[in-house]
């Protein structure tokens, strides 16, 4: 077996690549090179292009990991020829014609309070700071959650309607991490999307294991990177 694949990490809505810092440090300790894609969050097409550019920059085989909305991005970007496996963390593993606002149509899932937290101003959508901790970071250490919240930014409304141009998980193996205590993306919706994955694991955690369980997430990514070598 050769060198393990690298990892390209794709953040979700309102965040930036810095939310992966703890996971990247843990991956370094495990001998896995990584890069965090920086999404403009202006639309799925632009975010997919930014991710494919990040894969190009690595220049070798990669495991492509998406968190939350980042799952929609890796679904489209994962057809890149350097991608060896996809990892979805509480993420939107979308099928043809689906979007973040219309995932797994035809099935009903319990609502979360994420809709209550949205603050719409024209074409921009932000989060109510008073609800961020409860919805996104309920099991994250308070000081870590506070730092993450400082980097939140509005996103373009079109990201919620974006449909992946390609469906990578149909031809590339995938692993789905269901976050069973998630208050933003309901666990039942996650389980429905996870049925599309090659393999599934379930963790008793909230929406942000990259902040609450970075070592455990790094262990999973490192294992998949070595399997993809």
N, C-alpha and C positions, 0 to 999 in steps of 0.2 A: 504494500500500500504506500502511495506517495504522500506528499505534504498535504495536510488538511486544507480544505477550501477556506477562503476568507469569508467574512460576513459583511453584508451591506444591510444597514438598519434603517428602517423607514418609520418616521414618527407619524403621529396622528394629528387631528385638527387642533388648532390654537397653540400648538407647541413648536419647538424647533429641535434641531439635532442634539442640542445639549442635554435633552432628557435621557439620552443614552449613555451619558458619561460613566455612570457607575457600572453599567453592563460592559462597556468597552474596557474599562480598567480590569474587570474580572476576566474578560476574554484575553487580554494581554497576558495575565497571569497563567492562563491555560494554553498559551502559545498559539492563539488564533488572532490573525490580523483582522481589523474591522475598520469600517468607515460609516459615518452617519450621513445619509442623504439629507440635504436641506431643501425642503419643499417650499415653493412660493405660495402655495395654498390659494391660488387664483383660479383653479379649475383642474379637473382630473387629468386632462390631456397634458397640461404643463407640468403637473406633479409627476406624471409617468415619464415624461421626457427628462426631468431632472434626475429621476432615479436611474434611468438607463444611462445617463451621462456618468453617474457615480459608479455604476458597474463597469462602464468603459474605462474609467480611471483606474480601477483595480487591475484590470488587464489579465485576470486569471479566474479560475472557477470560484464561484461564490454560493453561499447560502443566503437567500434573500428573505429578510424578516420584516413583516409589517405589523404595527400595533394599531388597533382600532381602525380609523379611516385609512391608515397605511396599508391595510389589507386590500382595499380597492385598488390602491396604487400597484402593489406587487402582483395582483392578479393580472393587470395589463402589462407591467414591465417584465414579468417573470418569463416571458417567451424569449428574452435575450439569450443568445447561445452560451453565455458563460454561467448561467444560473443552473445549479445542480439540484437545489431543493428550495421549497418555499416553507416558511414558518409563519403562522398566523397567531397573534396573541390578542385575544378578545377582539378579533379583527373581522372585517367584512370580506369573507371569501365569497365573492359575488359570482353569479352565473350570467349567461347571456341576457342582456336587456335589463339587468338589475342595477340599482344604484344604492347609495347609503340610505336614502330616504325610502327606498322600495326594494328591500331585500327579502328573499323567499316569499314572493307574492303568492296569495292563495292560502297562506297559513296565518293564524293570529297568535300574537305573543303578548304577555303582560307588558304594560307600559313601564317606563322608568320616568324619573323626574327631570331627565335631561331637557325635555322640551320646555319645562318651566324656567330653566336657567338660560335659555337663549335670549339674547338681546339684539334685535335687528334694527339696523340703521341704514336705510337705503339698500345698497348691495352688500353691505358688510354685516357679519354675524359675530358677536362677541359672547362671552359668558358672564353671568352675574357673579361677581367675586364672592358674594355671600354664600353661594351654593357650590362653589368649586371644590372646597375641601370635602364636603359631604358626599358629592357625587363621584369625584375622580380619585381622591387621595385618602379615603377613610381609614386605610390601614397603613399609611405611610407615616414615618416619623414626622412630627410637626415641623421641625426645622427644615427637613428636606422638602416637605410639601410647600412650605412658605417660599423657598427658593424657586421651586418649579413654577409656582403661581406668578412670580414676578416676571416670567418670560412669556406669559400668555399674550396672544395677539389676535385681532379679528381675522376672519377668513371671508373669502368671497362666497356668496350664497350659492353659486353654481357648483361648488364642490359636492353639495348634497344631491345633485341631480346627475352627476357625471357617471357615464356607463363605460366600463372597460372595453376598449376596442378589441382586445384578445383575452382569452381565458386560459391562463398559463397552467392552472392546476389540472387541466385535462390531459396534459402531456408531461408535466413535471411533478415529481412526488411532493407531498405536502404533509406538514405536521401542524395540528391545531391545538392551541392551549386555551381551554375553556376556563374562564375566571368565575368560579361558582358564586362569589359574593359581589359580583359586579353590579353597581348601581347606575351605570351609564348605558351600557349595552346589555340588555337583559340576558342572563345565562341561558334561557330557553331559546332565544334567537341564536346565540352562539352555538348551542348544541345542534340546532337545525343546520347551520352553515358547516359545522364540523363534520357532518355526515358526508360532506364532499371531499374531505381530506383523506389521505392515505392512512394516517394514524392520528389518534387523539389522546391527549392527556388532560386531566382536570385538576385544577389547583383550588384550594379554599382560600381565595384572595379576592381583593377588589380589582378595579380596572387597571391599576398601574403596577404590575409585578416588576417592571423595569426599575421602579423606585423602591418598592417594598421587598422584592426578592431578587436583587440583581445577580447574586451568586447562583441561585437555582436556575435562573433564566440563562446565565452564561454556561452552566453545565449542559443544559439542553442544546444550546446552539453549538457548543464545542463538540458534543456527541454527533450531531447531525453533520457538522463540518468534516469530522473525521470519517464518518460513513460515506460522505460524498467524495472523498479523496480518490 
